[in-house]
Amino acid sequence: MVELDRQLEYWDTEGTRKVFGHPLNLERVSQWLNYESRILDFGCGYGRSLGELFEAGYRNLIGFDFSPAMIAAARAPFPEIEFGVLHSSSTVPLPQTSVDGVLLFSVLTCVPTDDGQRALIAELHRVLRPGGLLYISDLSLQSDERNLARYARDEAKYGKYGMFDLPEGVTVRHHDPDWITTLTSDFEQVALDGIEVLTMNRNAAKAFQWFGLKKA
């Protein structure tokens, strides 16, 4: 995903100072994954979600991020967890059908193009075993005036409603639920929760948590 590569400088600098607010729903996770399950966190950032899983009793954990600074920040508090730097943001260095679950927390918003998101989901589909869990947490289209103005400002530039530039120099995306349904068509949706989160810049926002199983 070229858009991730282009934004590496941001995540290696500004990103390390951000607080990520998407909550991990352990009750949902435990419905489909057990303590022995191999769980991948793609775009793990500083390791917060895997740290919560570890504290809850999960041990077979691996996190990847394309930002070396983020991975360094993850390894320090969680030395028991396996973390690695993605040298290609379009390839996960794991064998086919080798994991039982994948977390994708606030990553789609950083991969704003349709093609980039399709490539990412296809790669996660590859590494998941049949029946494995994909757990997406990300931002929905917002209805407040500030976001509506940003959508209108940049729709012509990108040809996609919901894509816009942040002042920090990165492009992000908020998501139409119909697009998420299309994007995840190779999975069986098993749960969908609407939640409220704080964005990286500490603004209240509507978000969704989508759970799906890889079709056999």
Secondary structure, DSSP 8 states (H G I E B T S, - for coil): -HHHHHTHHHHHHGGGG--------HHHHHHH--TT--EEEET-TTSHHHHHHHHTT---EEEEES-HHHHHHHHTT-TTSEEEE-SSTT--SS-TT-EEEEEEES-GGGS-SHHHHHHHHHHHHHHEEEEEEEEEEEEB---SHHHHHHHHHHHHHHTSTTEEE-TTS-EEE-B-HHHHHHHTTTEEEEEEEEEEEE-TTS-EEEEEEEEEEE--
